[in-house]
């Protein structure tokens, strides 16, 4: 496929710089979080993360180069492929930490549920652009998009991975509400969601109930299920205004903080760089999110707007949920912090999503094919 030279003239340097700045902060933070850990593979996590960032940047270039209209047109094909990967997990998936979520491909582990986050955005964009309703979506017109999100969610729940399944539903509701629903439909959704809470309590697994009870009262089991969040809050609070300094965080360096390279990587940053460092990171995230909304607003068509909005909400909810977990205002559900938490699947898919965002931004001055 031929790449239009005008894309280079409209290249979105702001978006690239913001992503690189946040990723560099993530690498520095990951070095502190994992430099004193023992590695079975022999390579430190921050070195592996560099590889993932480079692969992610390559895929960012690819996803930015292919016209997003072409990608949206093949949205259902991408969706089916992603579903097949989720099915394949139950045949040849690798079991780790009690969950069957990873596929091993030539020595590299890959998490298809991360790919599904981006796939849902593309598939919903295809459906909405082809079935636009001026007066807002009604219950009947939401059956197909609801099925689109429910099928992968059921498969992901079987892994089990409640956090990612909930994340997909949050993305779904964000995109649908942004597109527009009728008032009656909105009231019905809100009411049914509240009524479903007691039923969900009995449907979820015991360890998931334990996480919710721990969120409500971490002190009920301070050495067990409440240990993670208690140590996280201690780490964040001990950082004060200016932090303890790079490599000087006691909770991190003495290994009191569990999962400090993944779910609780923000606790490491807050302890070592304090409130000031956390604010700088949040400012960069805010700038990235606002820039994403600007791209969505300036897009010349509905598909570009929905792709941009979906990817931006992908980043927003990842930041909001992860930081909420770390600060104890949300239950621990295992959602990584974008561009900071260690993880190849998460980093590569995020970078690919940013490529789609850049794709829309660069084509805002070009006529729709």
Buried (B, 14 or more C-beta within 10 A) or exposed (E): EEEEEEBEEBEBEBBBEBBEBBBEBBBBBBBBBBEEEEEEEEEBBBBBBBEBBEBBBBBBEEBBBBBBBEBBBEBBEBBEEBBEBBEEBEEEBBEEEEBBBBBEEEEEBBBBBBBBBBBBBBBBBBBBBEEEBEEBBBEEBBEEBEEBBBBBBEBBBEBBBBBBBBBBBBBBBBBBEBBBBBEEBBEBBEEEEEEEEEEEEEEBEEEBEBBEBBBEEBEEBEEEBBBBBBBBBBBBBBBEEEBBEEEEBBBBBEEBBBBBBBBBBBBBBBBBBBBEBBEBBEEBBEBBBEBBBBBBEBBBBBBBBBBBBBBBBBBBBBBBBBBBBBBBEBBBBBBBBBBBBBBBBBBBBBBBBBBBBBBBBBBBEEEEE
